[in-house]
């Protein structure tokens, strides 16, 4: 995994992220606000604002505890909770600016390696941290079945269920098959490549290049995770627990906004709906989920609040869980950038390594990651 991003790309991505997100928010506010909005704002229970800030901060520490748990050796972790939270903030900012998971993987791997973890350990921890939420999403399947048969669901929610049911099931099934049955995915991809080559939709050399790189990443992720699953089951359960706790904290932020305006929805139903929406949030392809996140929670808040308040609710939700963390990530990453010459070189340099050398290096890193897991397993039993 090679982290390749120029300074100009970073700046452009950051500008696009904030402009696109703010434009979407502006459109939502224009569509939803009226005179009732401002009169209702005066009745907001401001005691919930400190609680929102606490929850918004706590979720990053809970998320960081996943790294702390996986970095333990002999009962002692190689990384502190505060530092782990900062790493997550910096990695999430990169994900918002560059909507490609490889950028986040490389950033997390590098920052963990700085905490005196081996490169192979850092890579393995990063991969597992990215995969575990996918397995957590498996619990969405029984929730989806139950909620679709719930007679109390409103018309909007029923339409929402129809819209997300198939995509959620397909995404989860595809990723689980990729992790545990990578050869099935590879065979399917090869069939698509052969079909493309016949109609000459894309140049065959480019298709083969993409195919080989994708195959390598699938094998690497699958091998690392299966080794963890075999040797470190308890650690995986604890780590998944921390990630799930961070998700639930996110869900509570939305509840506190609704409670602040004086509405009291059923907690179980609200949690179930947000669980179903989480894969959409997690896999949003736009920078920082711009447009997709707002639309998703616009629908959520509309289930429990009148139209003239849902735009303000989405804005508060975005401030707590996106804009404030992004600003914090910029500050931390700027400090990291100026203090670390190696990161600065890694960030700015444009690499043009031959494909053969890149594949050999990645293959060696994958094997080292698996070997590191096997040799370090005594610290997690």
N, C-alpha and C positions, 0 to 999 in steps of 0.2 A: 504494500500500500504506500504510494508515494504522494506526498502532499505538495501539489503544484498549484500555486496561485500567485499572480503578480500583484503588486501594490495597487495598480490601476484597476485590476479586476475586483479587488477587495473594496476599493472606494466606490466603484460603480455599483457593485452588488448591494452595498450598504445604502446608497442613495435610492436605488430601485426599491429595496425592501420598505424603507420608511415612506417614500412617496406613494407607492402602490397601496400600502396598508392604510395610510391616512386618507387617500382618495376614496377608498372603499368605505372607511368609517364616515367620511364626510357625506357620501351618498346615502348611507343608512340613516344618519342623523337628519338629513333633509327630508327623507321619506317618512320618518316616524315621529318627529317632534312637532308639537303644536302648542297652543296656549296651556293646555292641561299639563303638559310636560313640566313646564317651569313652576306651576303651582304645586304639583306633586313633589318636585325636588325639595321644596321647603319642608316637606313632611318626612324626608329621609332621616332615619335614625342614625345620626352621625357616630354613635358609639361603635357601629360596625366598621368604620373606616380603619381604626387601629387594628381590629381583628383581621381585616382583609390584608393589611400590610404584614402582620405576623404570619398568617397562613401563606402568603406569597413568598416570604423568606424561608419559612419552615420547609416548604416543598423541595427547595434546592438542597437543604441539608439532608433530608430524607433520601433524595435521589443520590446525593454524594455518598451516603452510607453504603450504597451498592458497591462502589469502588473500594471503600474501606473494608467491607466484608471479604471481597475477593482477593484483596492484597494481604490478608492475614497469613502469618507464618508462625507456627508455634504459639498461637494465642495472641500474638502482637501484630498489629497492622503496620504495613510499610508506608501508610499515608494517613494524615490526620483528617478529621471530618471537615474542618473549615477549608482546608486545601482542596479536598475532593469536591466540595460545593463550588468553589471557584473554577475548577477544571470543567465541571458540568456547565457552568454559565458561559465560559469561553467556547466550549464545544458547541453549545446550542446557538451561540451567536454566529459561529461559522456556518452552521446548518441553515440559519435564517438568511444569511447573505449569499451562500452558495448552496442551492437546494439539491445537493448531491451527497449521499451518505458517506462516500469515500472521504470527503473533506473532513467530516466529523470524526470518522475512524482514525485518520492520520493525526489529527490534532489531539485527540484523547490519548492515542498511543504515545506521541511525543511527550506530552505533559506528564503522563504516568511514568515514562522512562526517566524523566528528570527527578522523580521521587525515589531514585535508587532501586527501581524495579528493572529487571532485565528487559531487553527489547521484546523478547518472545513472550514474557509474562504480560507486558503491557498490551501487546497486540491481542493476546488471548482474552484478557479481561475486557478489552474494548469490544471485541466480537461478541462475547457472551452477554455483555450489557445491552447490546443492540438486539440480540435474539430473544432474550427473556420476555420482553413485552409481547412478542408475537405469540408465545405460549400462553401468556395471561389472557390474550384475546380469545383463546379457545373457550373460556367461560362465557363468552358472548353468545355462543350457539344455544345453550339452554335458556338464556335470558331472552334471546330473540324469539324462540318458540313460545315461551310463556307470554311475552308482551303482545305478540300477534293475536293471541286468543283472549286477551284481556278485554272484556266488554266495556270497561270504563274508559278505554282509549278514545280520544276525540277524533274528529275527522282529519285534522291536520296530522296528528300523530299516526293515524292509520296510513295516510299517504306517505309519511316519512318512513314508516316501516317497510312499505312496499318498495320505496326507492333504495334503501340501504341494504335490504335483506340479501339480495343476490351478490352485490359487490363485497359485502363483509365476508360472506361464506367463501367466495372465490379467492379473496385475498388471503384469508387464513389458510384455506386448503392448499393454495399454491405455495405459501411460505413453509408450511409444515412438510409438504412433499419435497421442497427444495432442500430442507435440512436433513431429512431422514432418508429420502430416496432421490439423491441428486442425479443418478443415472437416468431416471425417468424424465426429468426435466431436460437433461442433455440430449436424449434421443428425440424428444419433441422439438427442441430447438434446431436440431440437425434437419428434421423434416421441413421445418419452416425455411431454413437456409436453402435447401434444395429447391423448394418451390420458388423462392425469390430468384434464385439463379436462372430458372427457366424463363421467367417473365422479364428478367433484367430490370427489376424495379430498383435495385441498388447494386452497385458494382460488386462483383463476387469477392474481390480481394478485400474490400472493406468489410463485407459480411463475415468473412472467415476471421479477420482480425478481431472483430467484436465478439464473435462466437468463442474464440480461444480464450480471450480475456475473461469473458463471462463464465466459461467452464471452469477456469482456474479459481475464480472467486467462490463459486458454488462449492467446489471440492474443499477449498480452504476453510470456509465457514462451517461446513458440515463436519469435517474431520475434527476441528477444534471443539465444537459443541458436543459431539458424540463422546469425545474423550472426557470432557467435564461431566457429562451425564453419567458416565460409567464410573468415574473415580471420585467425584465430589458432589454427590447428590445432596447432602445436607447443606453444603455451602450454596448450592443453586437455590434451594428452598428459602434460605435466609435472604439471599440477594433478591429473589423474586418478591419476598415479603416487603423489603424496603422500597422496591419500585412500585408495588401495588399501593403502599402507604403514600407515596408521592402522588400517584394518580388520584387517590381518594381525597388528598388535600386539595388538589386542583378542583375536584368536584365540589368540595365544601366552599370554595371561593364563590362559585356560582350560586350556591344556596344562600350564603351570607348577603350577596347582593339582592336576592329576592326577598329575604327576611328584612333587610334594611328598608325596603319600600313597603313593608307591612303585609306581605303575602306569605302564606305558609303552606307550601305544597307537601305532598306525601314524600318523605325522605327516601323510602324504598323505591318508589317509582322514579323519582328524580335521579337517584344513583344508577338505576338500571338503564335509563335513557342515555345518561352520560357514558356509561360503559359501552353501549352500542355505538356511540359517536366517536369513541376514542380511536379506533382504527383509521377513521377519516382524518382526524387530527394528526395522527402519527405518520400517515403516508401522504400527506398533502404535498404535491410536487411544486407548488409555487413558493417563492421566497418568503420565509416566515409564515407560510400558510395563508398569505394575503388573499382575501376574497373567500377562500374555502372555510377558514376558521370562523370568520365573521358570519357567513351565511349559516353555518352549522349551529352556532350558538344563538343566532337570531331566531332560528326555528325553536331552539330549546326554550329560550325565555318567553317566546310567544305562547307556549303552553300554559304558563302560570301567571303572566302579567298582561295588562292591556297594551295595545300597540304603541301608545304615546310614551311608554317607558322602556320599551325593549331596546331602542337605539342607545339610550344612556346606559342601560345595563350591559350591553355588549362593549361599549367604550370602557366602562369600569373594569370589566373582565379582561379586556386587552391590556389596559394599563397595568394591572396587577400581575398578570401572567406572561406578558410579552414585552411591553415598552419599558417598564422599569427594569426587568432582568436584562434586556438588551443594552440599556444604558450602563448598567453595572458591568455587563460583559465587555463593553467597549473600554471602560476604564481599566478593568483588570487586564484585558488583552493588550492595551496600549502600554501599561506598565511592564507587562511580560515582554513585549516586543522591544522596548528600549533597554531592558536589563539583560536580555539574552541575545548575544550575538549569533549563536547557532540558529536560534529560531528566526532571526532576521534574515540570515542567509537562506534558510530553508524556505522562507516565505517569498523572498523576492526573486531568487534565482530561477531561471527557466531551464529546465532539464530536457535534454534531447538524447536520452540513452537509447541504444538499440533495443528492439523488442526482445531479442534473445537474452540480453543481459538482464532486462527487467524481469522476465519470466523466471530466469534462474534464481535471481535474488528473492523474488516473492516465494518461489518454491522452497528455498532454504529457510525463509522466515516462517513459513507454515510448519515445516518439519520441526524447527526449533521451538515453536509455540507448543506443539504437542509434546515434545520431549520435556519441556519445562513443566508442563502440567503433571506429567507422570513422576518427575523427580521431586516435585514440591508437594505432592499430595499428603505427605505426613503432617504438614502444618495445618491441615483442615479436617483431620479425623478427630 
